[in-house]
Amino acid sequence: MSYNLLKGKKGIIFGALDNKSIAWKIAMRAHEEGAVFTLSNTSVALRFGEINELAQTCNAEVIPADATSVKDLEHVFLRSMEVLGGKIDFVLHSIGMSLNVRKHRPYDDLDYDYFQKTIDISALSFHKMLQVAKKLDAINEWGSVLALSYIAAQRTLVGYNDMADAKALLESISRSFGYIYGREKHIRINTVSQSPTRTTAGSGIKGIDGLLDFTERMSPLGNATAEECADFSIVLFSDLSRKITMQNIYHDGGFSSMAMSQKAMAQYNKCLDEGDNL
Ligand SMILES: NC(=O)c1ccc[n+]([C@@H]2O[C@H](COP(=O)([O-])OP(=O)(O)OC[C@H]3O[C@@H](n4cnc5c(N)ncnc54)[C@H](O)[C@@H]3O)[C@@H](O)[C@H]2O)c1
């Protein structure tokens, strides 16, 4: 159902790869809610992903960019203002990648070149995006910038590896820049800490199936889906959330406030009983 929450708003959506991507679902909802926007991803992602299908549906131009390159980001903002006919109202950073995770390097045997790439792609790119936007004065007053995060920024989770450090930095950048951008331009910056979700990046997490089952049992409302994340992101882009900034907001069905639930305990006890019979 559409509420026209983003009618007249212009945006840039980074990170839609295929129809499982959280950014893809957010783009679809933003389109439904009346926004116009551009889409951006790396040249490789554009070749191997399905972004052109999304672009057609949403009538959006696709602008290739490596989010670690300031020059590429400048082009994305300048070109977006050109095709959309003015300054931007909302930006989505939905970008994450770790070569250490991909190559199964454990946290106590990290490759440091990979580690630096993880930080650059998954966290510093957010600072670069914000700094470029501010220098170009590309975002309208009361605009809203959002990045996607994960609870591993605060709590240790087996298998999340150096992405945990990247997410902690991402959330910190959101606060530090949020203060400056808020003070000077009334621009809001937040992170949404989403439930584990089965996407290309999500599937890279070691033991994703067990993790999804565990968080589902632990969360009183169940895991939040990518579609539900899209709904919430639209609210954060809209004028209905004008005074929310510098926040990391858990969108996880209650998981982050739990220590043990009935459903998880039942499963745990079942495993203990089975163990007793061995
Ligand atoms: N899937 C989950 O379980 C989950 C949970 C919480 C947060 N998140 C976060 O959500 C965001 C989106 O991930 P997703 O799950 O939709 O997976 P996804 O694989 O669909 O999206 C990740 C995107 O990052 C892009 N990317 C990688 N390197 C890039 C670079 N150098 N420049 C520009 N783009 C680059 C990829 O091309 C891809 O589109 C990520 O920040 C991820 O960490 C995911």
PDBQT file of the ligand as one rigid body, heavy atoms in Angstrom, charges set to zero:
ROOT
HETATM    1  N1  LIG A 301      21.931  -9.658   4.904  1.00  0.00    +0.000 N 
HETATM    2  C1  LIG A 301      22.074  -9.500   6.204  1.00  0.00    +0.000 C 
HETATM    3  O1  LIG A 301      21.976 -10.444   7.013  1.00  0.00    +0.000 OA
HETATM    4  C2  LIG A 301      22.338  -8.110   6.750  1.00  0.00    +0.000 A 
HETATM    5  C3  LIG A 301      22.023  -7.821   8.092  1.00  0.00    +0.000 A 
HETATM    6  C4  LIG A 301      22.307  -6.541   8.604  1.00  0.00    +0.000 A 
HETATM    7  C5  LIG A 301      22.898  -5.592   7.755  1.00  0.00    +0.000 A 
HETATM    8  N2  LIG A 301      23.178  -5.909   6.459  1.00  0.00    +0.000 N 
HETATM    9  C6  LIG A 301      23.830  -4.903   5.609  1.00  0.00    +0.000 C 
HETATM   10  O2  LIG A 301      22.969  -4.529   4.566  1.00  0.00    +0.000 OA
HETATM   11  C7  LIG A 301      23.759  -3.983   3.507  1.00  0.00    +0.000 C 
HETATM   12  C8  LIG A 301      23.312  -4.579   2.190  1.00  0.00    +0.000 C 
HETATM   13  O3  LIG A 301      23.619  -5.955   2.134  1.00  0.00    +0.000 OA
HETATM   14  P1  LIG A 301      22.637  -7.068   1.565  1.00  0.00    +0.000 P 
HETATM   15  O4  LIG A 301      22.425  -8.039   2.652  1.00  0.00    +0.000 OA
HETATM   16  O5  LIG A 301      21.463  -6.455   0.913  1.00  0.00    +0.000 OA
HETATM   17  O6  LIG A 301      23.560  -7.825   0.499  1.00  0.00    +0.000 OA
HETATM   18  P2  LIG A 301      23.922  -7.512  -1.043  1.00  0.00    +0.000 P 
HETATM   19  O7  LIG A 301      25.044  -8.442  -1.356  1.00  0.00    +0.000 OA
HETATM   20  O8  LIG A 301      22.713  -7.592  -1.884  1.00  0.00    +0.000 OA
HETATM   21  O9  LIG A 301      24.452  -5.998  -1.023  1.00  0.00    +0.000 OA
HETATM   22  C9  LIG A 301      25.796  -5.623  -0.790  1.00  0.00    +0.000 C 
HETATM   23  C10 LIG A 301      26.148  -4.601  -1.859  1.00  0.00    +0.000 C 
HETATM   24  O10 LIG A 301      27.423  -3.985  -1.632  1.00  0.00    +0.000 OA
HETATM   25  C11 LIG A 301      27.913  -3.670  -2.933  1.00  0.00    +0.000 C 
HETATM   26  N3  LIG A 301      29.333  -3.340  -2.914  1.00  0.00    +0.000 N 
HETATM   27  C12 LIG A 301      30.369  -4.153  -2.551  1.00  0.00    +0.000 A 
HETATM   28  N4  LIG A 301      31.535  -3.496  -2.726  1.00  0.00    +0.000 NA
HETATM   29  C13 LIG A 301      31.226  -2.248  -3.183  1.00  0.00    +0.000 A 
HETATM   30  C14 LIG A 301      32.001  -1.111  -3.539  1.00  0.00    +0.000 A 
HETATM   31  N5  LIG A 301      33.334  -1.102  -3.478  1.00  0.00    +0.000 N 
HETATM   32  N6  LIG A 301      31.353   0.006  -3.992  1.00  0.00    +0.000 NA
HETATM   33  C15 LIG A 301      29.997   0.019  -4.090  1.00  0.00    +0.000 A 
HETATM   34  N7  LIG A 301      29.209  -1.022  -3.746  1.00  0.00    +0.000 NA
HETATM   35  C16 LIG A 301      29.825  -2.143  -3.308  1.00  0.00    +0.000 A 
HETATM   36  C17 LIG A 301      27.617  -4.964  -3.710  1.00  0.00    +0.000 C 
HETATM   37  O11 LIG A 301      27.775  -4.828  -5.103  1.00  0.00    +0.000 OA
HETATM   38  C18 LIG A 301      26.194  -5.228  -3.273  1.00  0.00    +0.000 C 
HETATM   39  O12 LIG A 301      25.267  -4.579  -4.097  1.00  0.00    +0.000 OA
HETATM   40  C19 LIG A 301      25.223  -4.249   3.875  1.00  0.00    +0.000 C 
HETATM   41  O13 LIG A 301      25.767  -3.108   4.497  1.00  0.00    +0.000 OA
HETATM   42  C20 LIG A 301      25.084  -5.365   4.886  1.00  0.00    +0.000 C 
HETATM   43  O14 LIG A 301      26.190  -5.469   5.752  1.00  0.00    +0.000 OA
HETATM   44  C21 LIG A 301      22.895  -7.134   5.936  1.00  0.00    +0.000 A 
ENDROOT
TORSDOF 0
